[in-house]
Structure formats: C-alpha cells, structure tokens
Amino acid sequence: EGITALVEMWFNIAKSDQRIKDVIGDHMQKMKEGATIFLVELLGGPKAYKGRSLGEIHNQMDINDYHFDAFIADLSRALLGAGHPDNLIDEVMVTIEPVRG
C-alpha cells in the first residue's frame, strides 16, 4: 500500500513535468503498474516481474538519458515528499540507475 501511494505521488509529479509528460502520455497506467512491481522488488519484495527488460522497453519508447534523469528526479521528489530519509532516497537512486536502458 505504501509503494502504491508512492507511485501515485511519483506519477502525479511526472505527468506535470514538462520534460517528460509527453513521453508518459498514453502509457501512464501501464508504467504505473510496472513501476509498482519494480519498486516492490527493488525494496526487497518478491520477484514478480517477468516481462521484457526495462532497457528494451525504454529503447522502444525512445526514452533517452534526459527523460530518464527527469523521471528519476521526480521519483526523488516523491520519496522526499513522502518523508523518506535521504539515505533511502540515495540508495533508491543508485539502485535504479542500471535500468537506464
């Protein structure tokens, strides 16, 4: 439930972010579902994702470094807004980097 709320906050920030709102566009619901599964796994939950690699998905959506940086900056803002400590935010940012694509 906490991850779901975080993902909602993250995507509310991202959909207003001029740098990436067009990339998200019609993909928002699917991206939210994938982000939820990804964060659950990232934070120690069960491994449930069995789809294509995130790098492959990002490439297909033409997500470049600029978009990725904006999107994870929005995640950082959501984590901060949810009251998570800096050390957790730093750990998430480092851990998420390899899925850049």
N, C-alpha and C positions, 0 to 999 in steps of 0.2 A: 504494500500500500504506500509506503514511503517513497519507493522508487517511482511508482506511478505518478504520485504528486510532483516529484522532482521533474519527471519527463514532461508533465503538463506545463510546469513553470518554464522549463527549458524551451519548449516549442512555442509558448506564448511570447517569449523574448525573441526567438529566432524568426517567427513569422512577421515581426515588426522590424527586423534588422534589414535595412536597405541593401546590405551587401549580399544577402543570401535568400531573401524572401521569394525571389523568382525561381531559385533552384528548388526550393521546397515545394512550392506550388501545389500541384495536384497529388503529390506524393506524401503529403503530411501524415495521413493516418498510417500508411504502411511504414513510414520512417519512425513514427512514434512507437509502433509495435516492436520494430527491430531494435530501437534504442532501449526500450524497456528490457527486452531479453538480454541485450548486450550488457547493460549496466548491472543486471542481476548477476550475470556470470562474472563480470569484472570485479564485483564486490564480494565474491565468494559463494554465490548461489549455485544451484545446479546448472550443468551444461545442457542447455535446451536448444540452442541454435544449430540447425542442420542445413542451412541454405548456402548460397554462394558466398565466396569470400567478400568481405566488405570492400577490399581493394577493387575487385571486379565490379561490384555494384557502383562504387564511386566513379570508376572509369566510364561505365555505361551512362551515368548521369552527367558526365562532363564536370565532375566536381574537382576543382584544382586546389592548389595549396591555399590560395586566397580564400576560397569558400570554406575549406576545412578549418583554417585558422579562425575565421569568423564564427563558425559553428561551435568550435570548442571554447572560444571566448564566451559565447552565450551560455554554454554549459557551466563554465566557471562562475559566471554571474548568477546562474540559477542556484548553484551549490552555495555560493556566498549568501544569496538571498534567503536560502533555507536554513541558514545558521550553521553550516558545517565549518569545522575548523580549517585553517589554512593548510595544515599538514595533510589532511584528507584531500583537499582540493588539489594540492600539488601532486599527490600520489595518483589521483584520477587522471590528471593532465599528462603525466609521464606514461601511465599505463595505456592511455588511449592513442598516443602518438603512432604506434605501429600500424594502426588501421587507416592511416592517411591515404593509402592507395597507390 
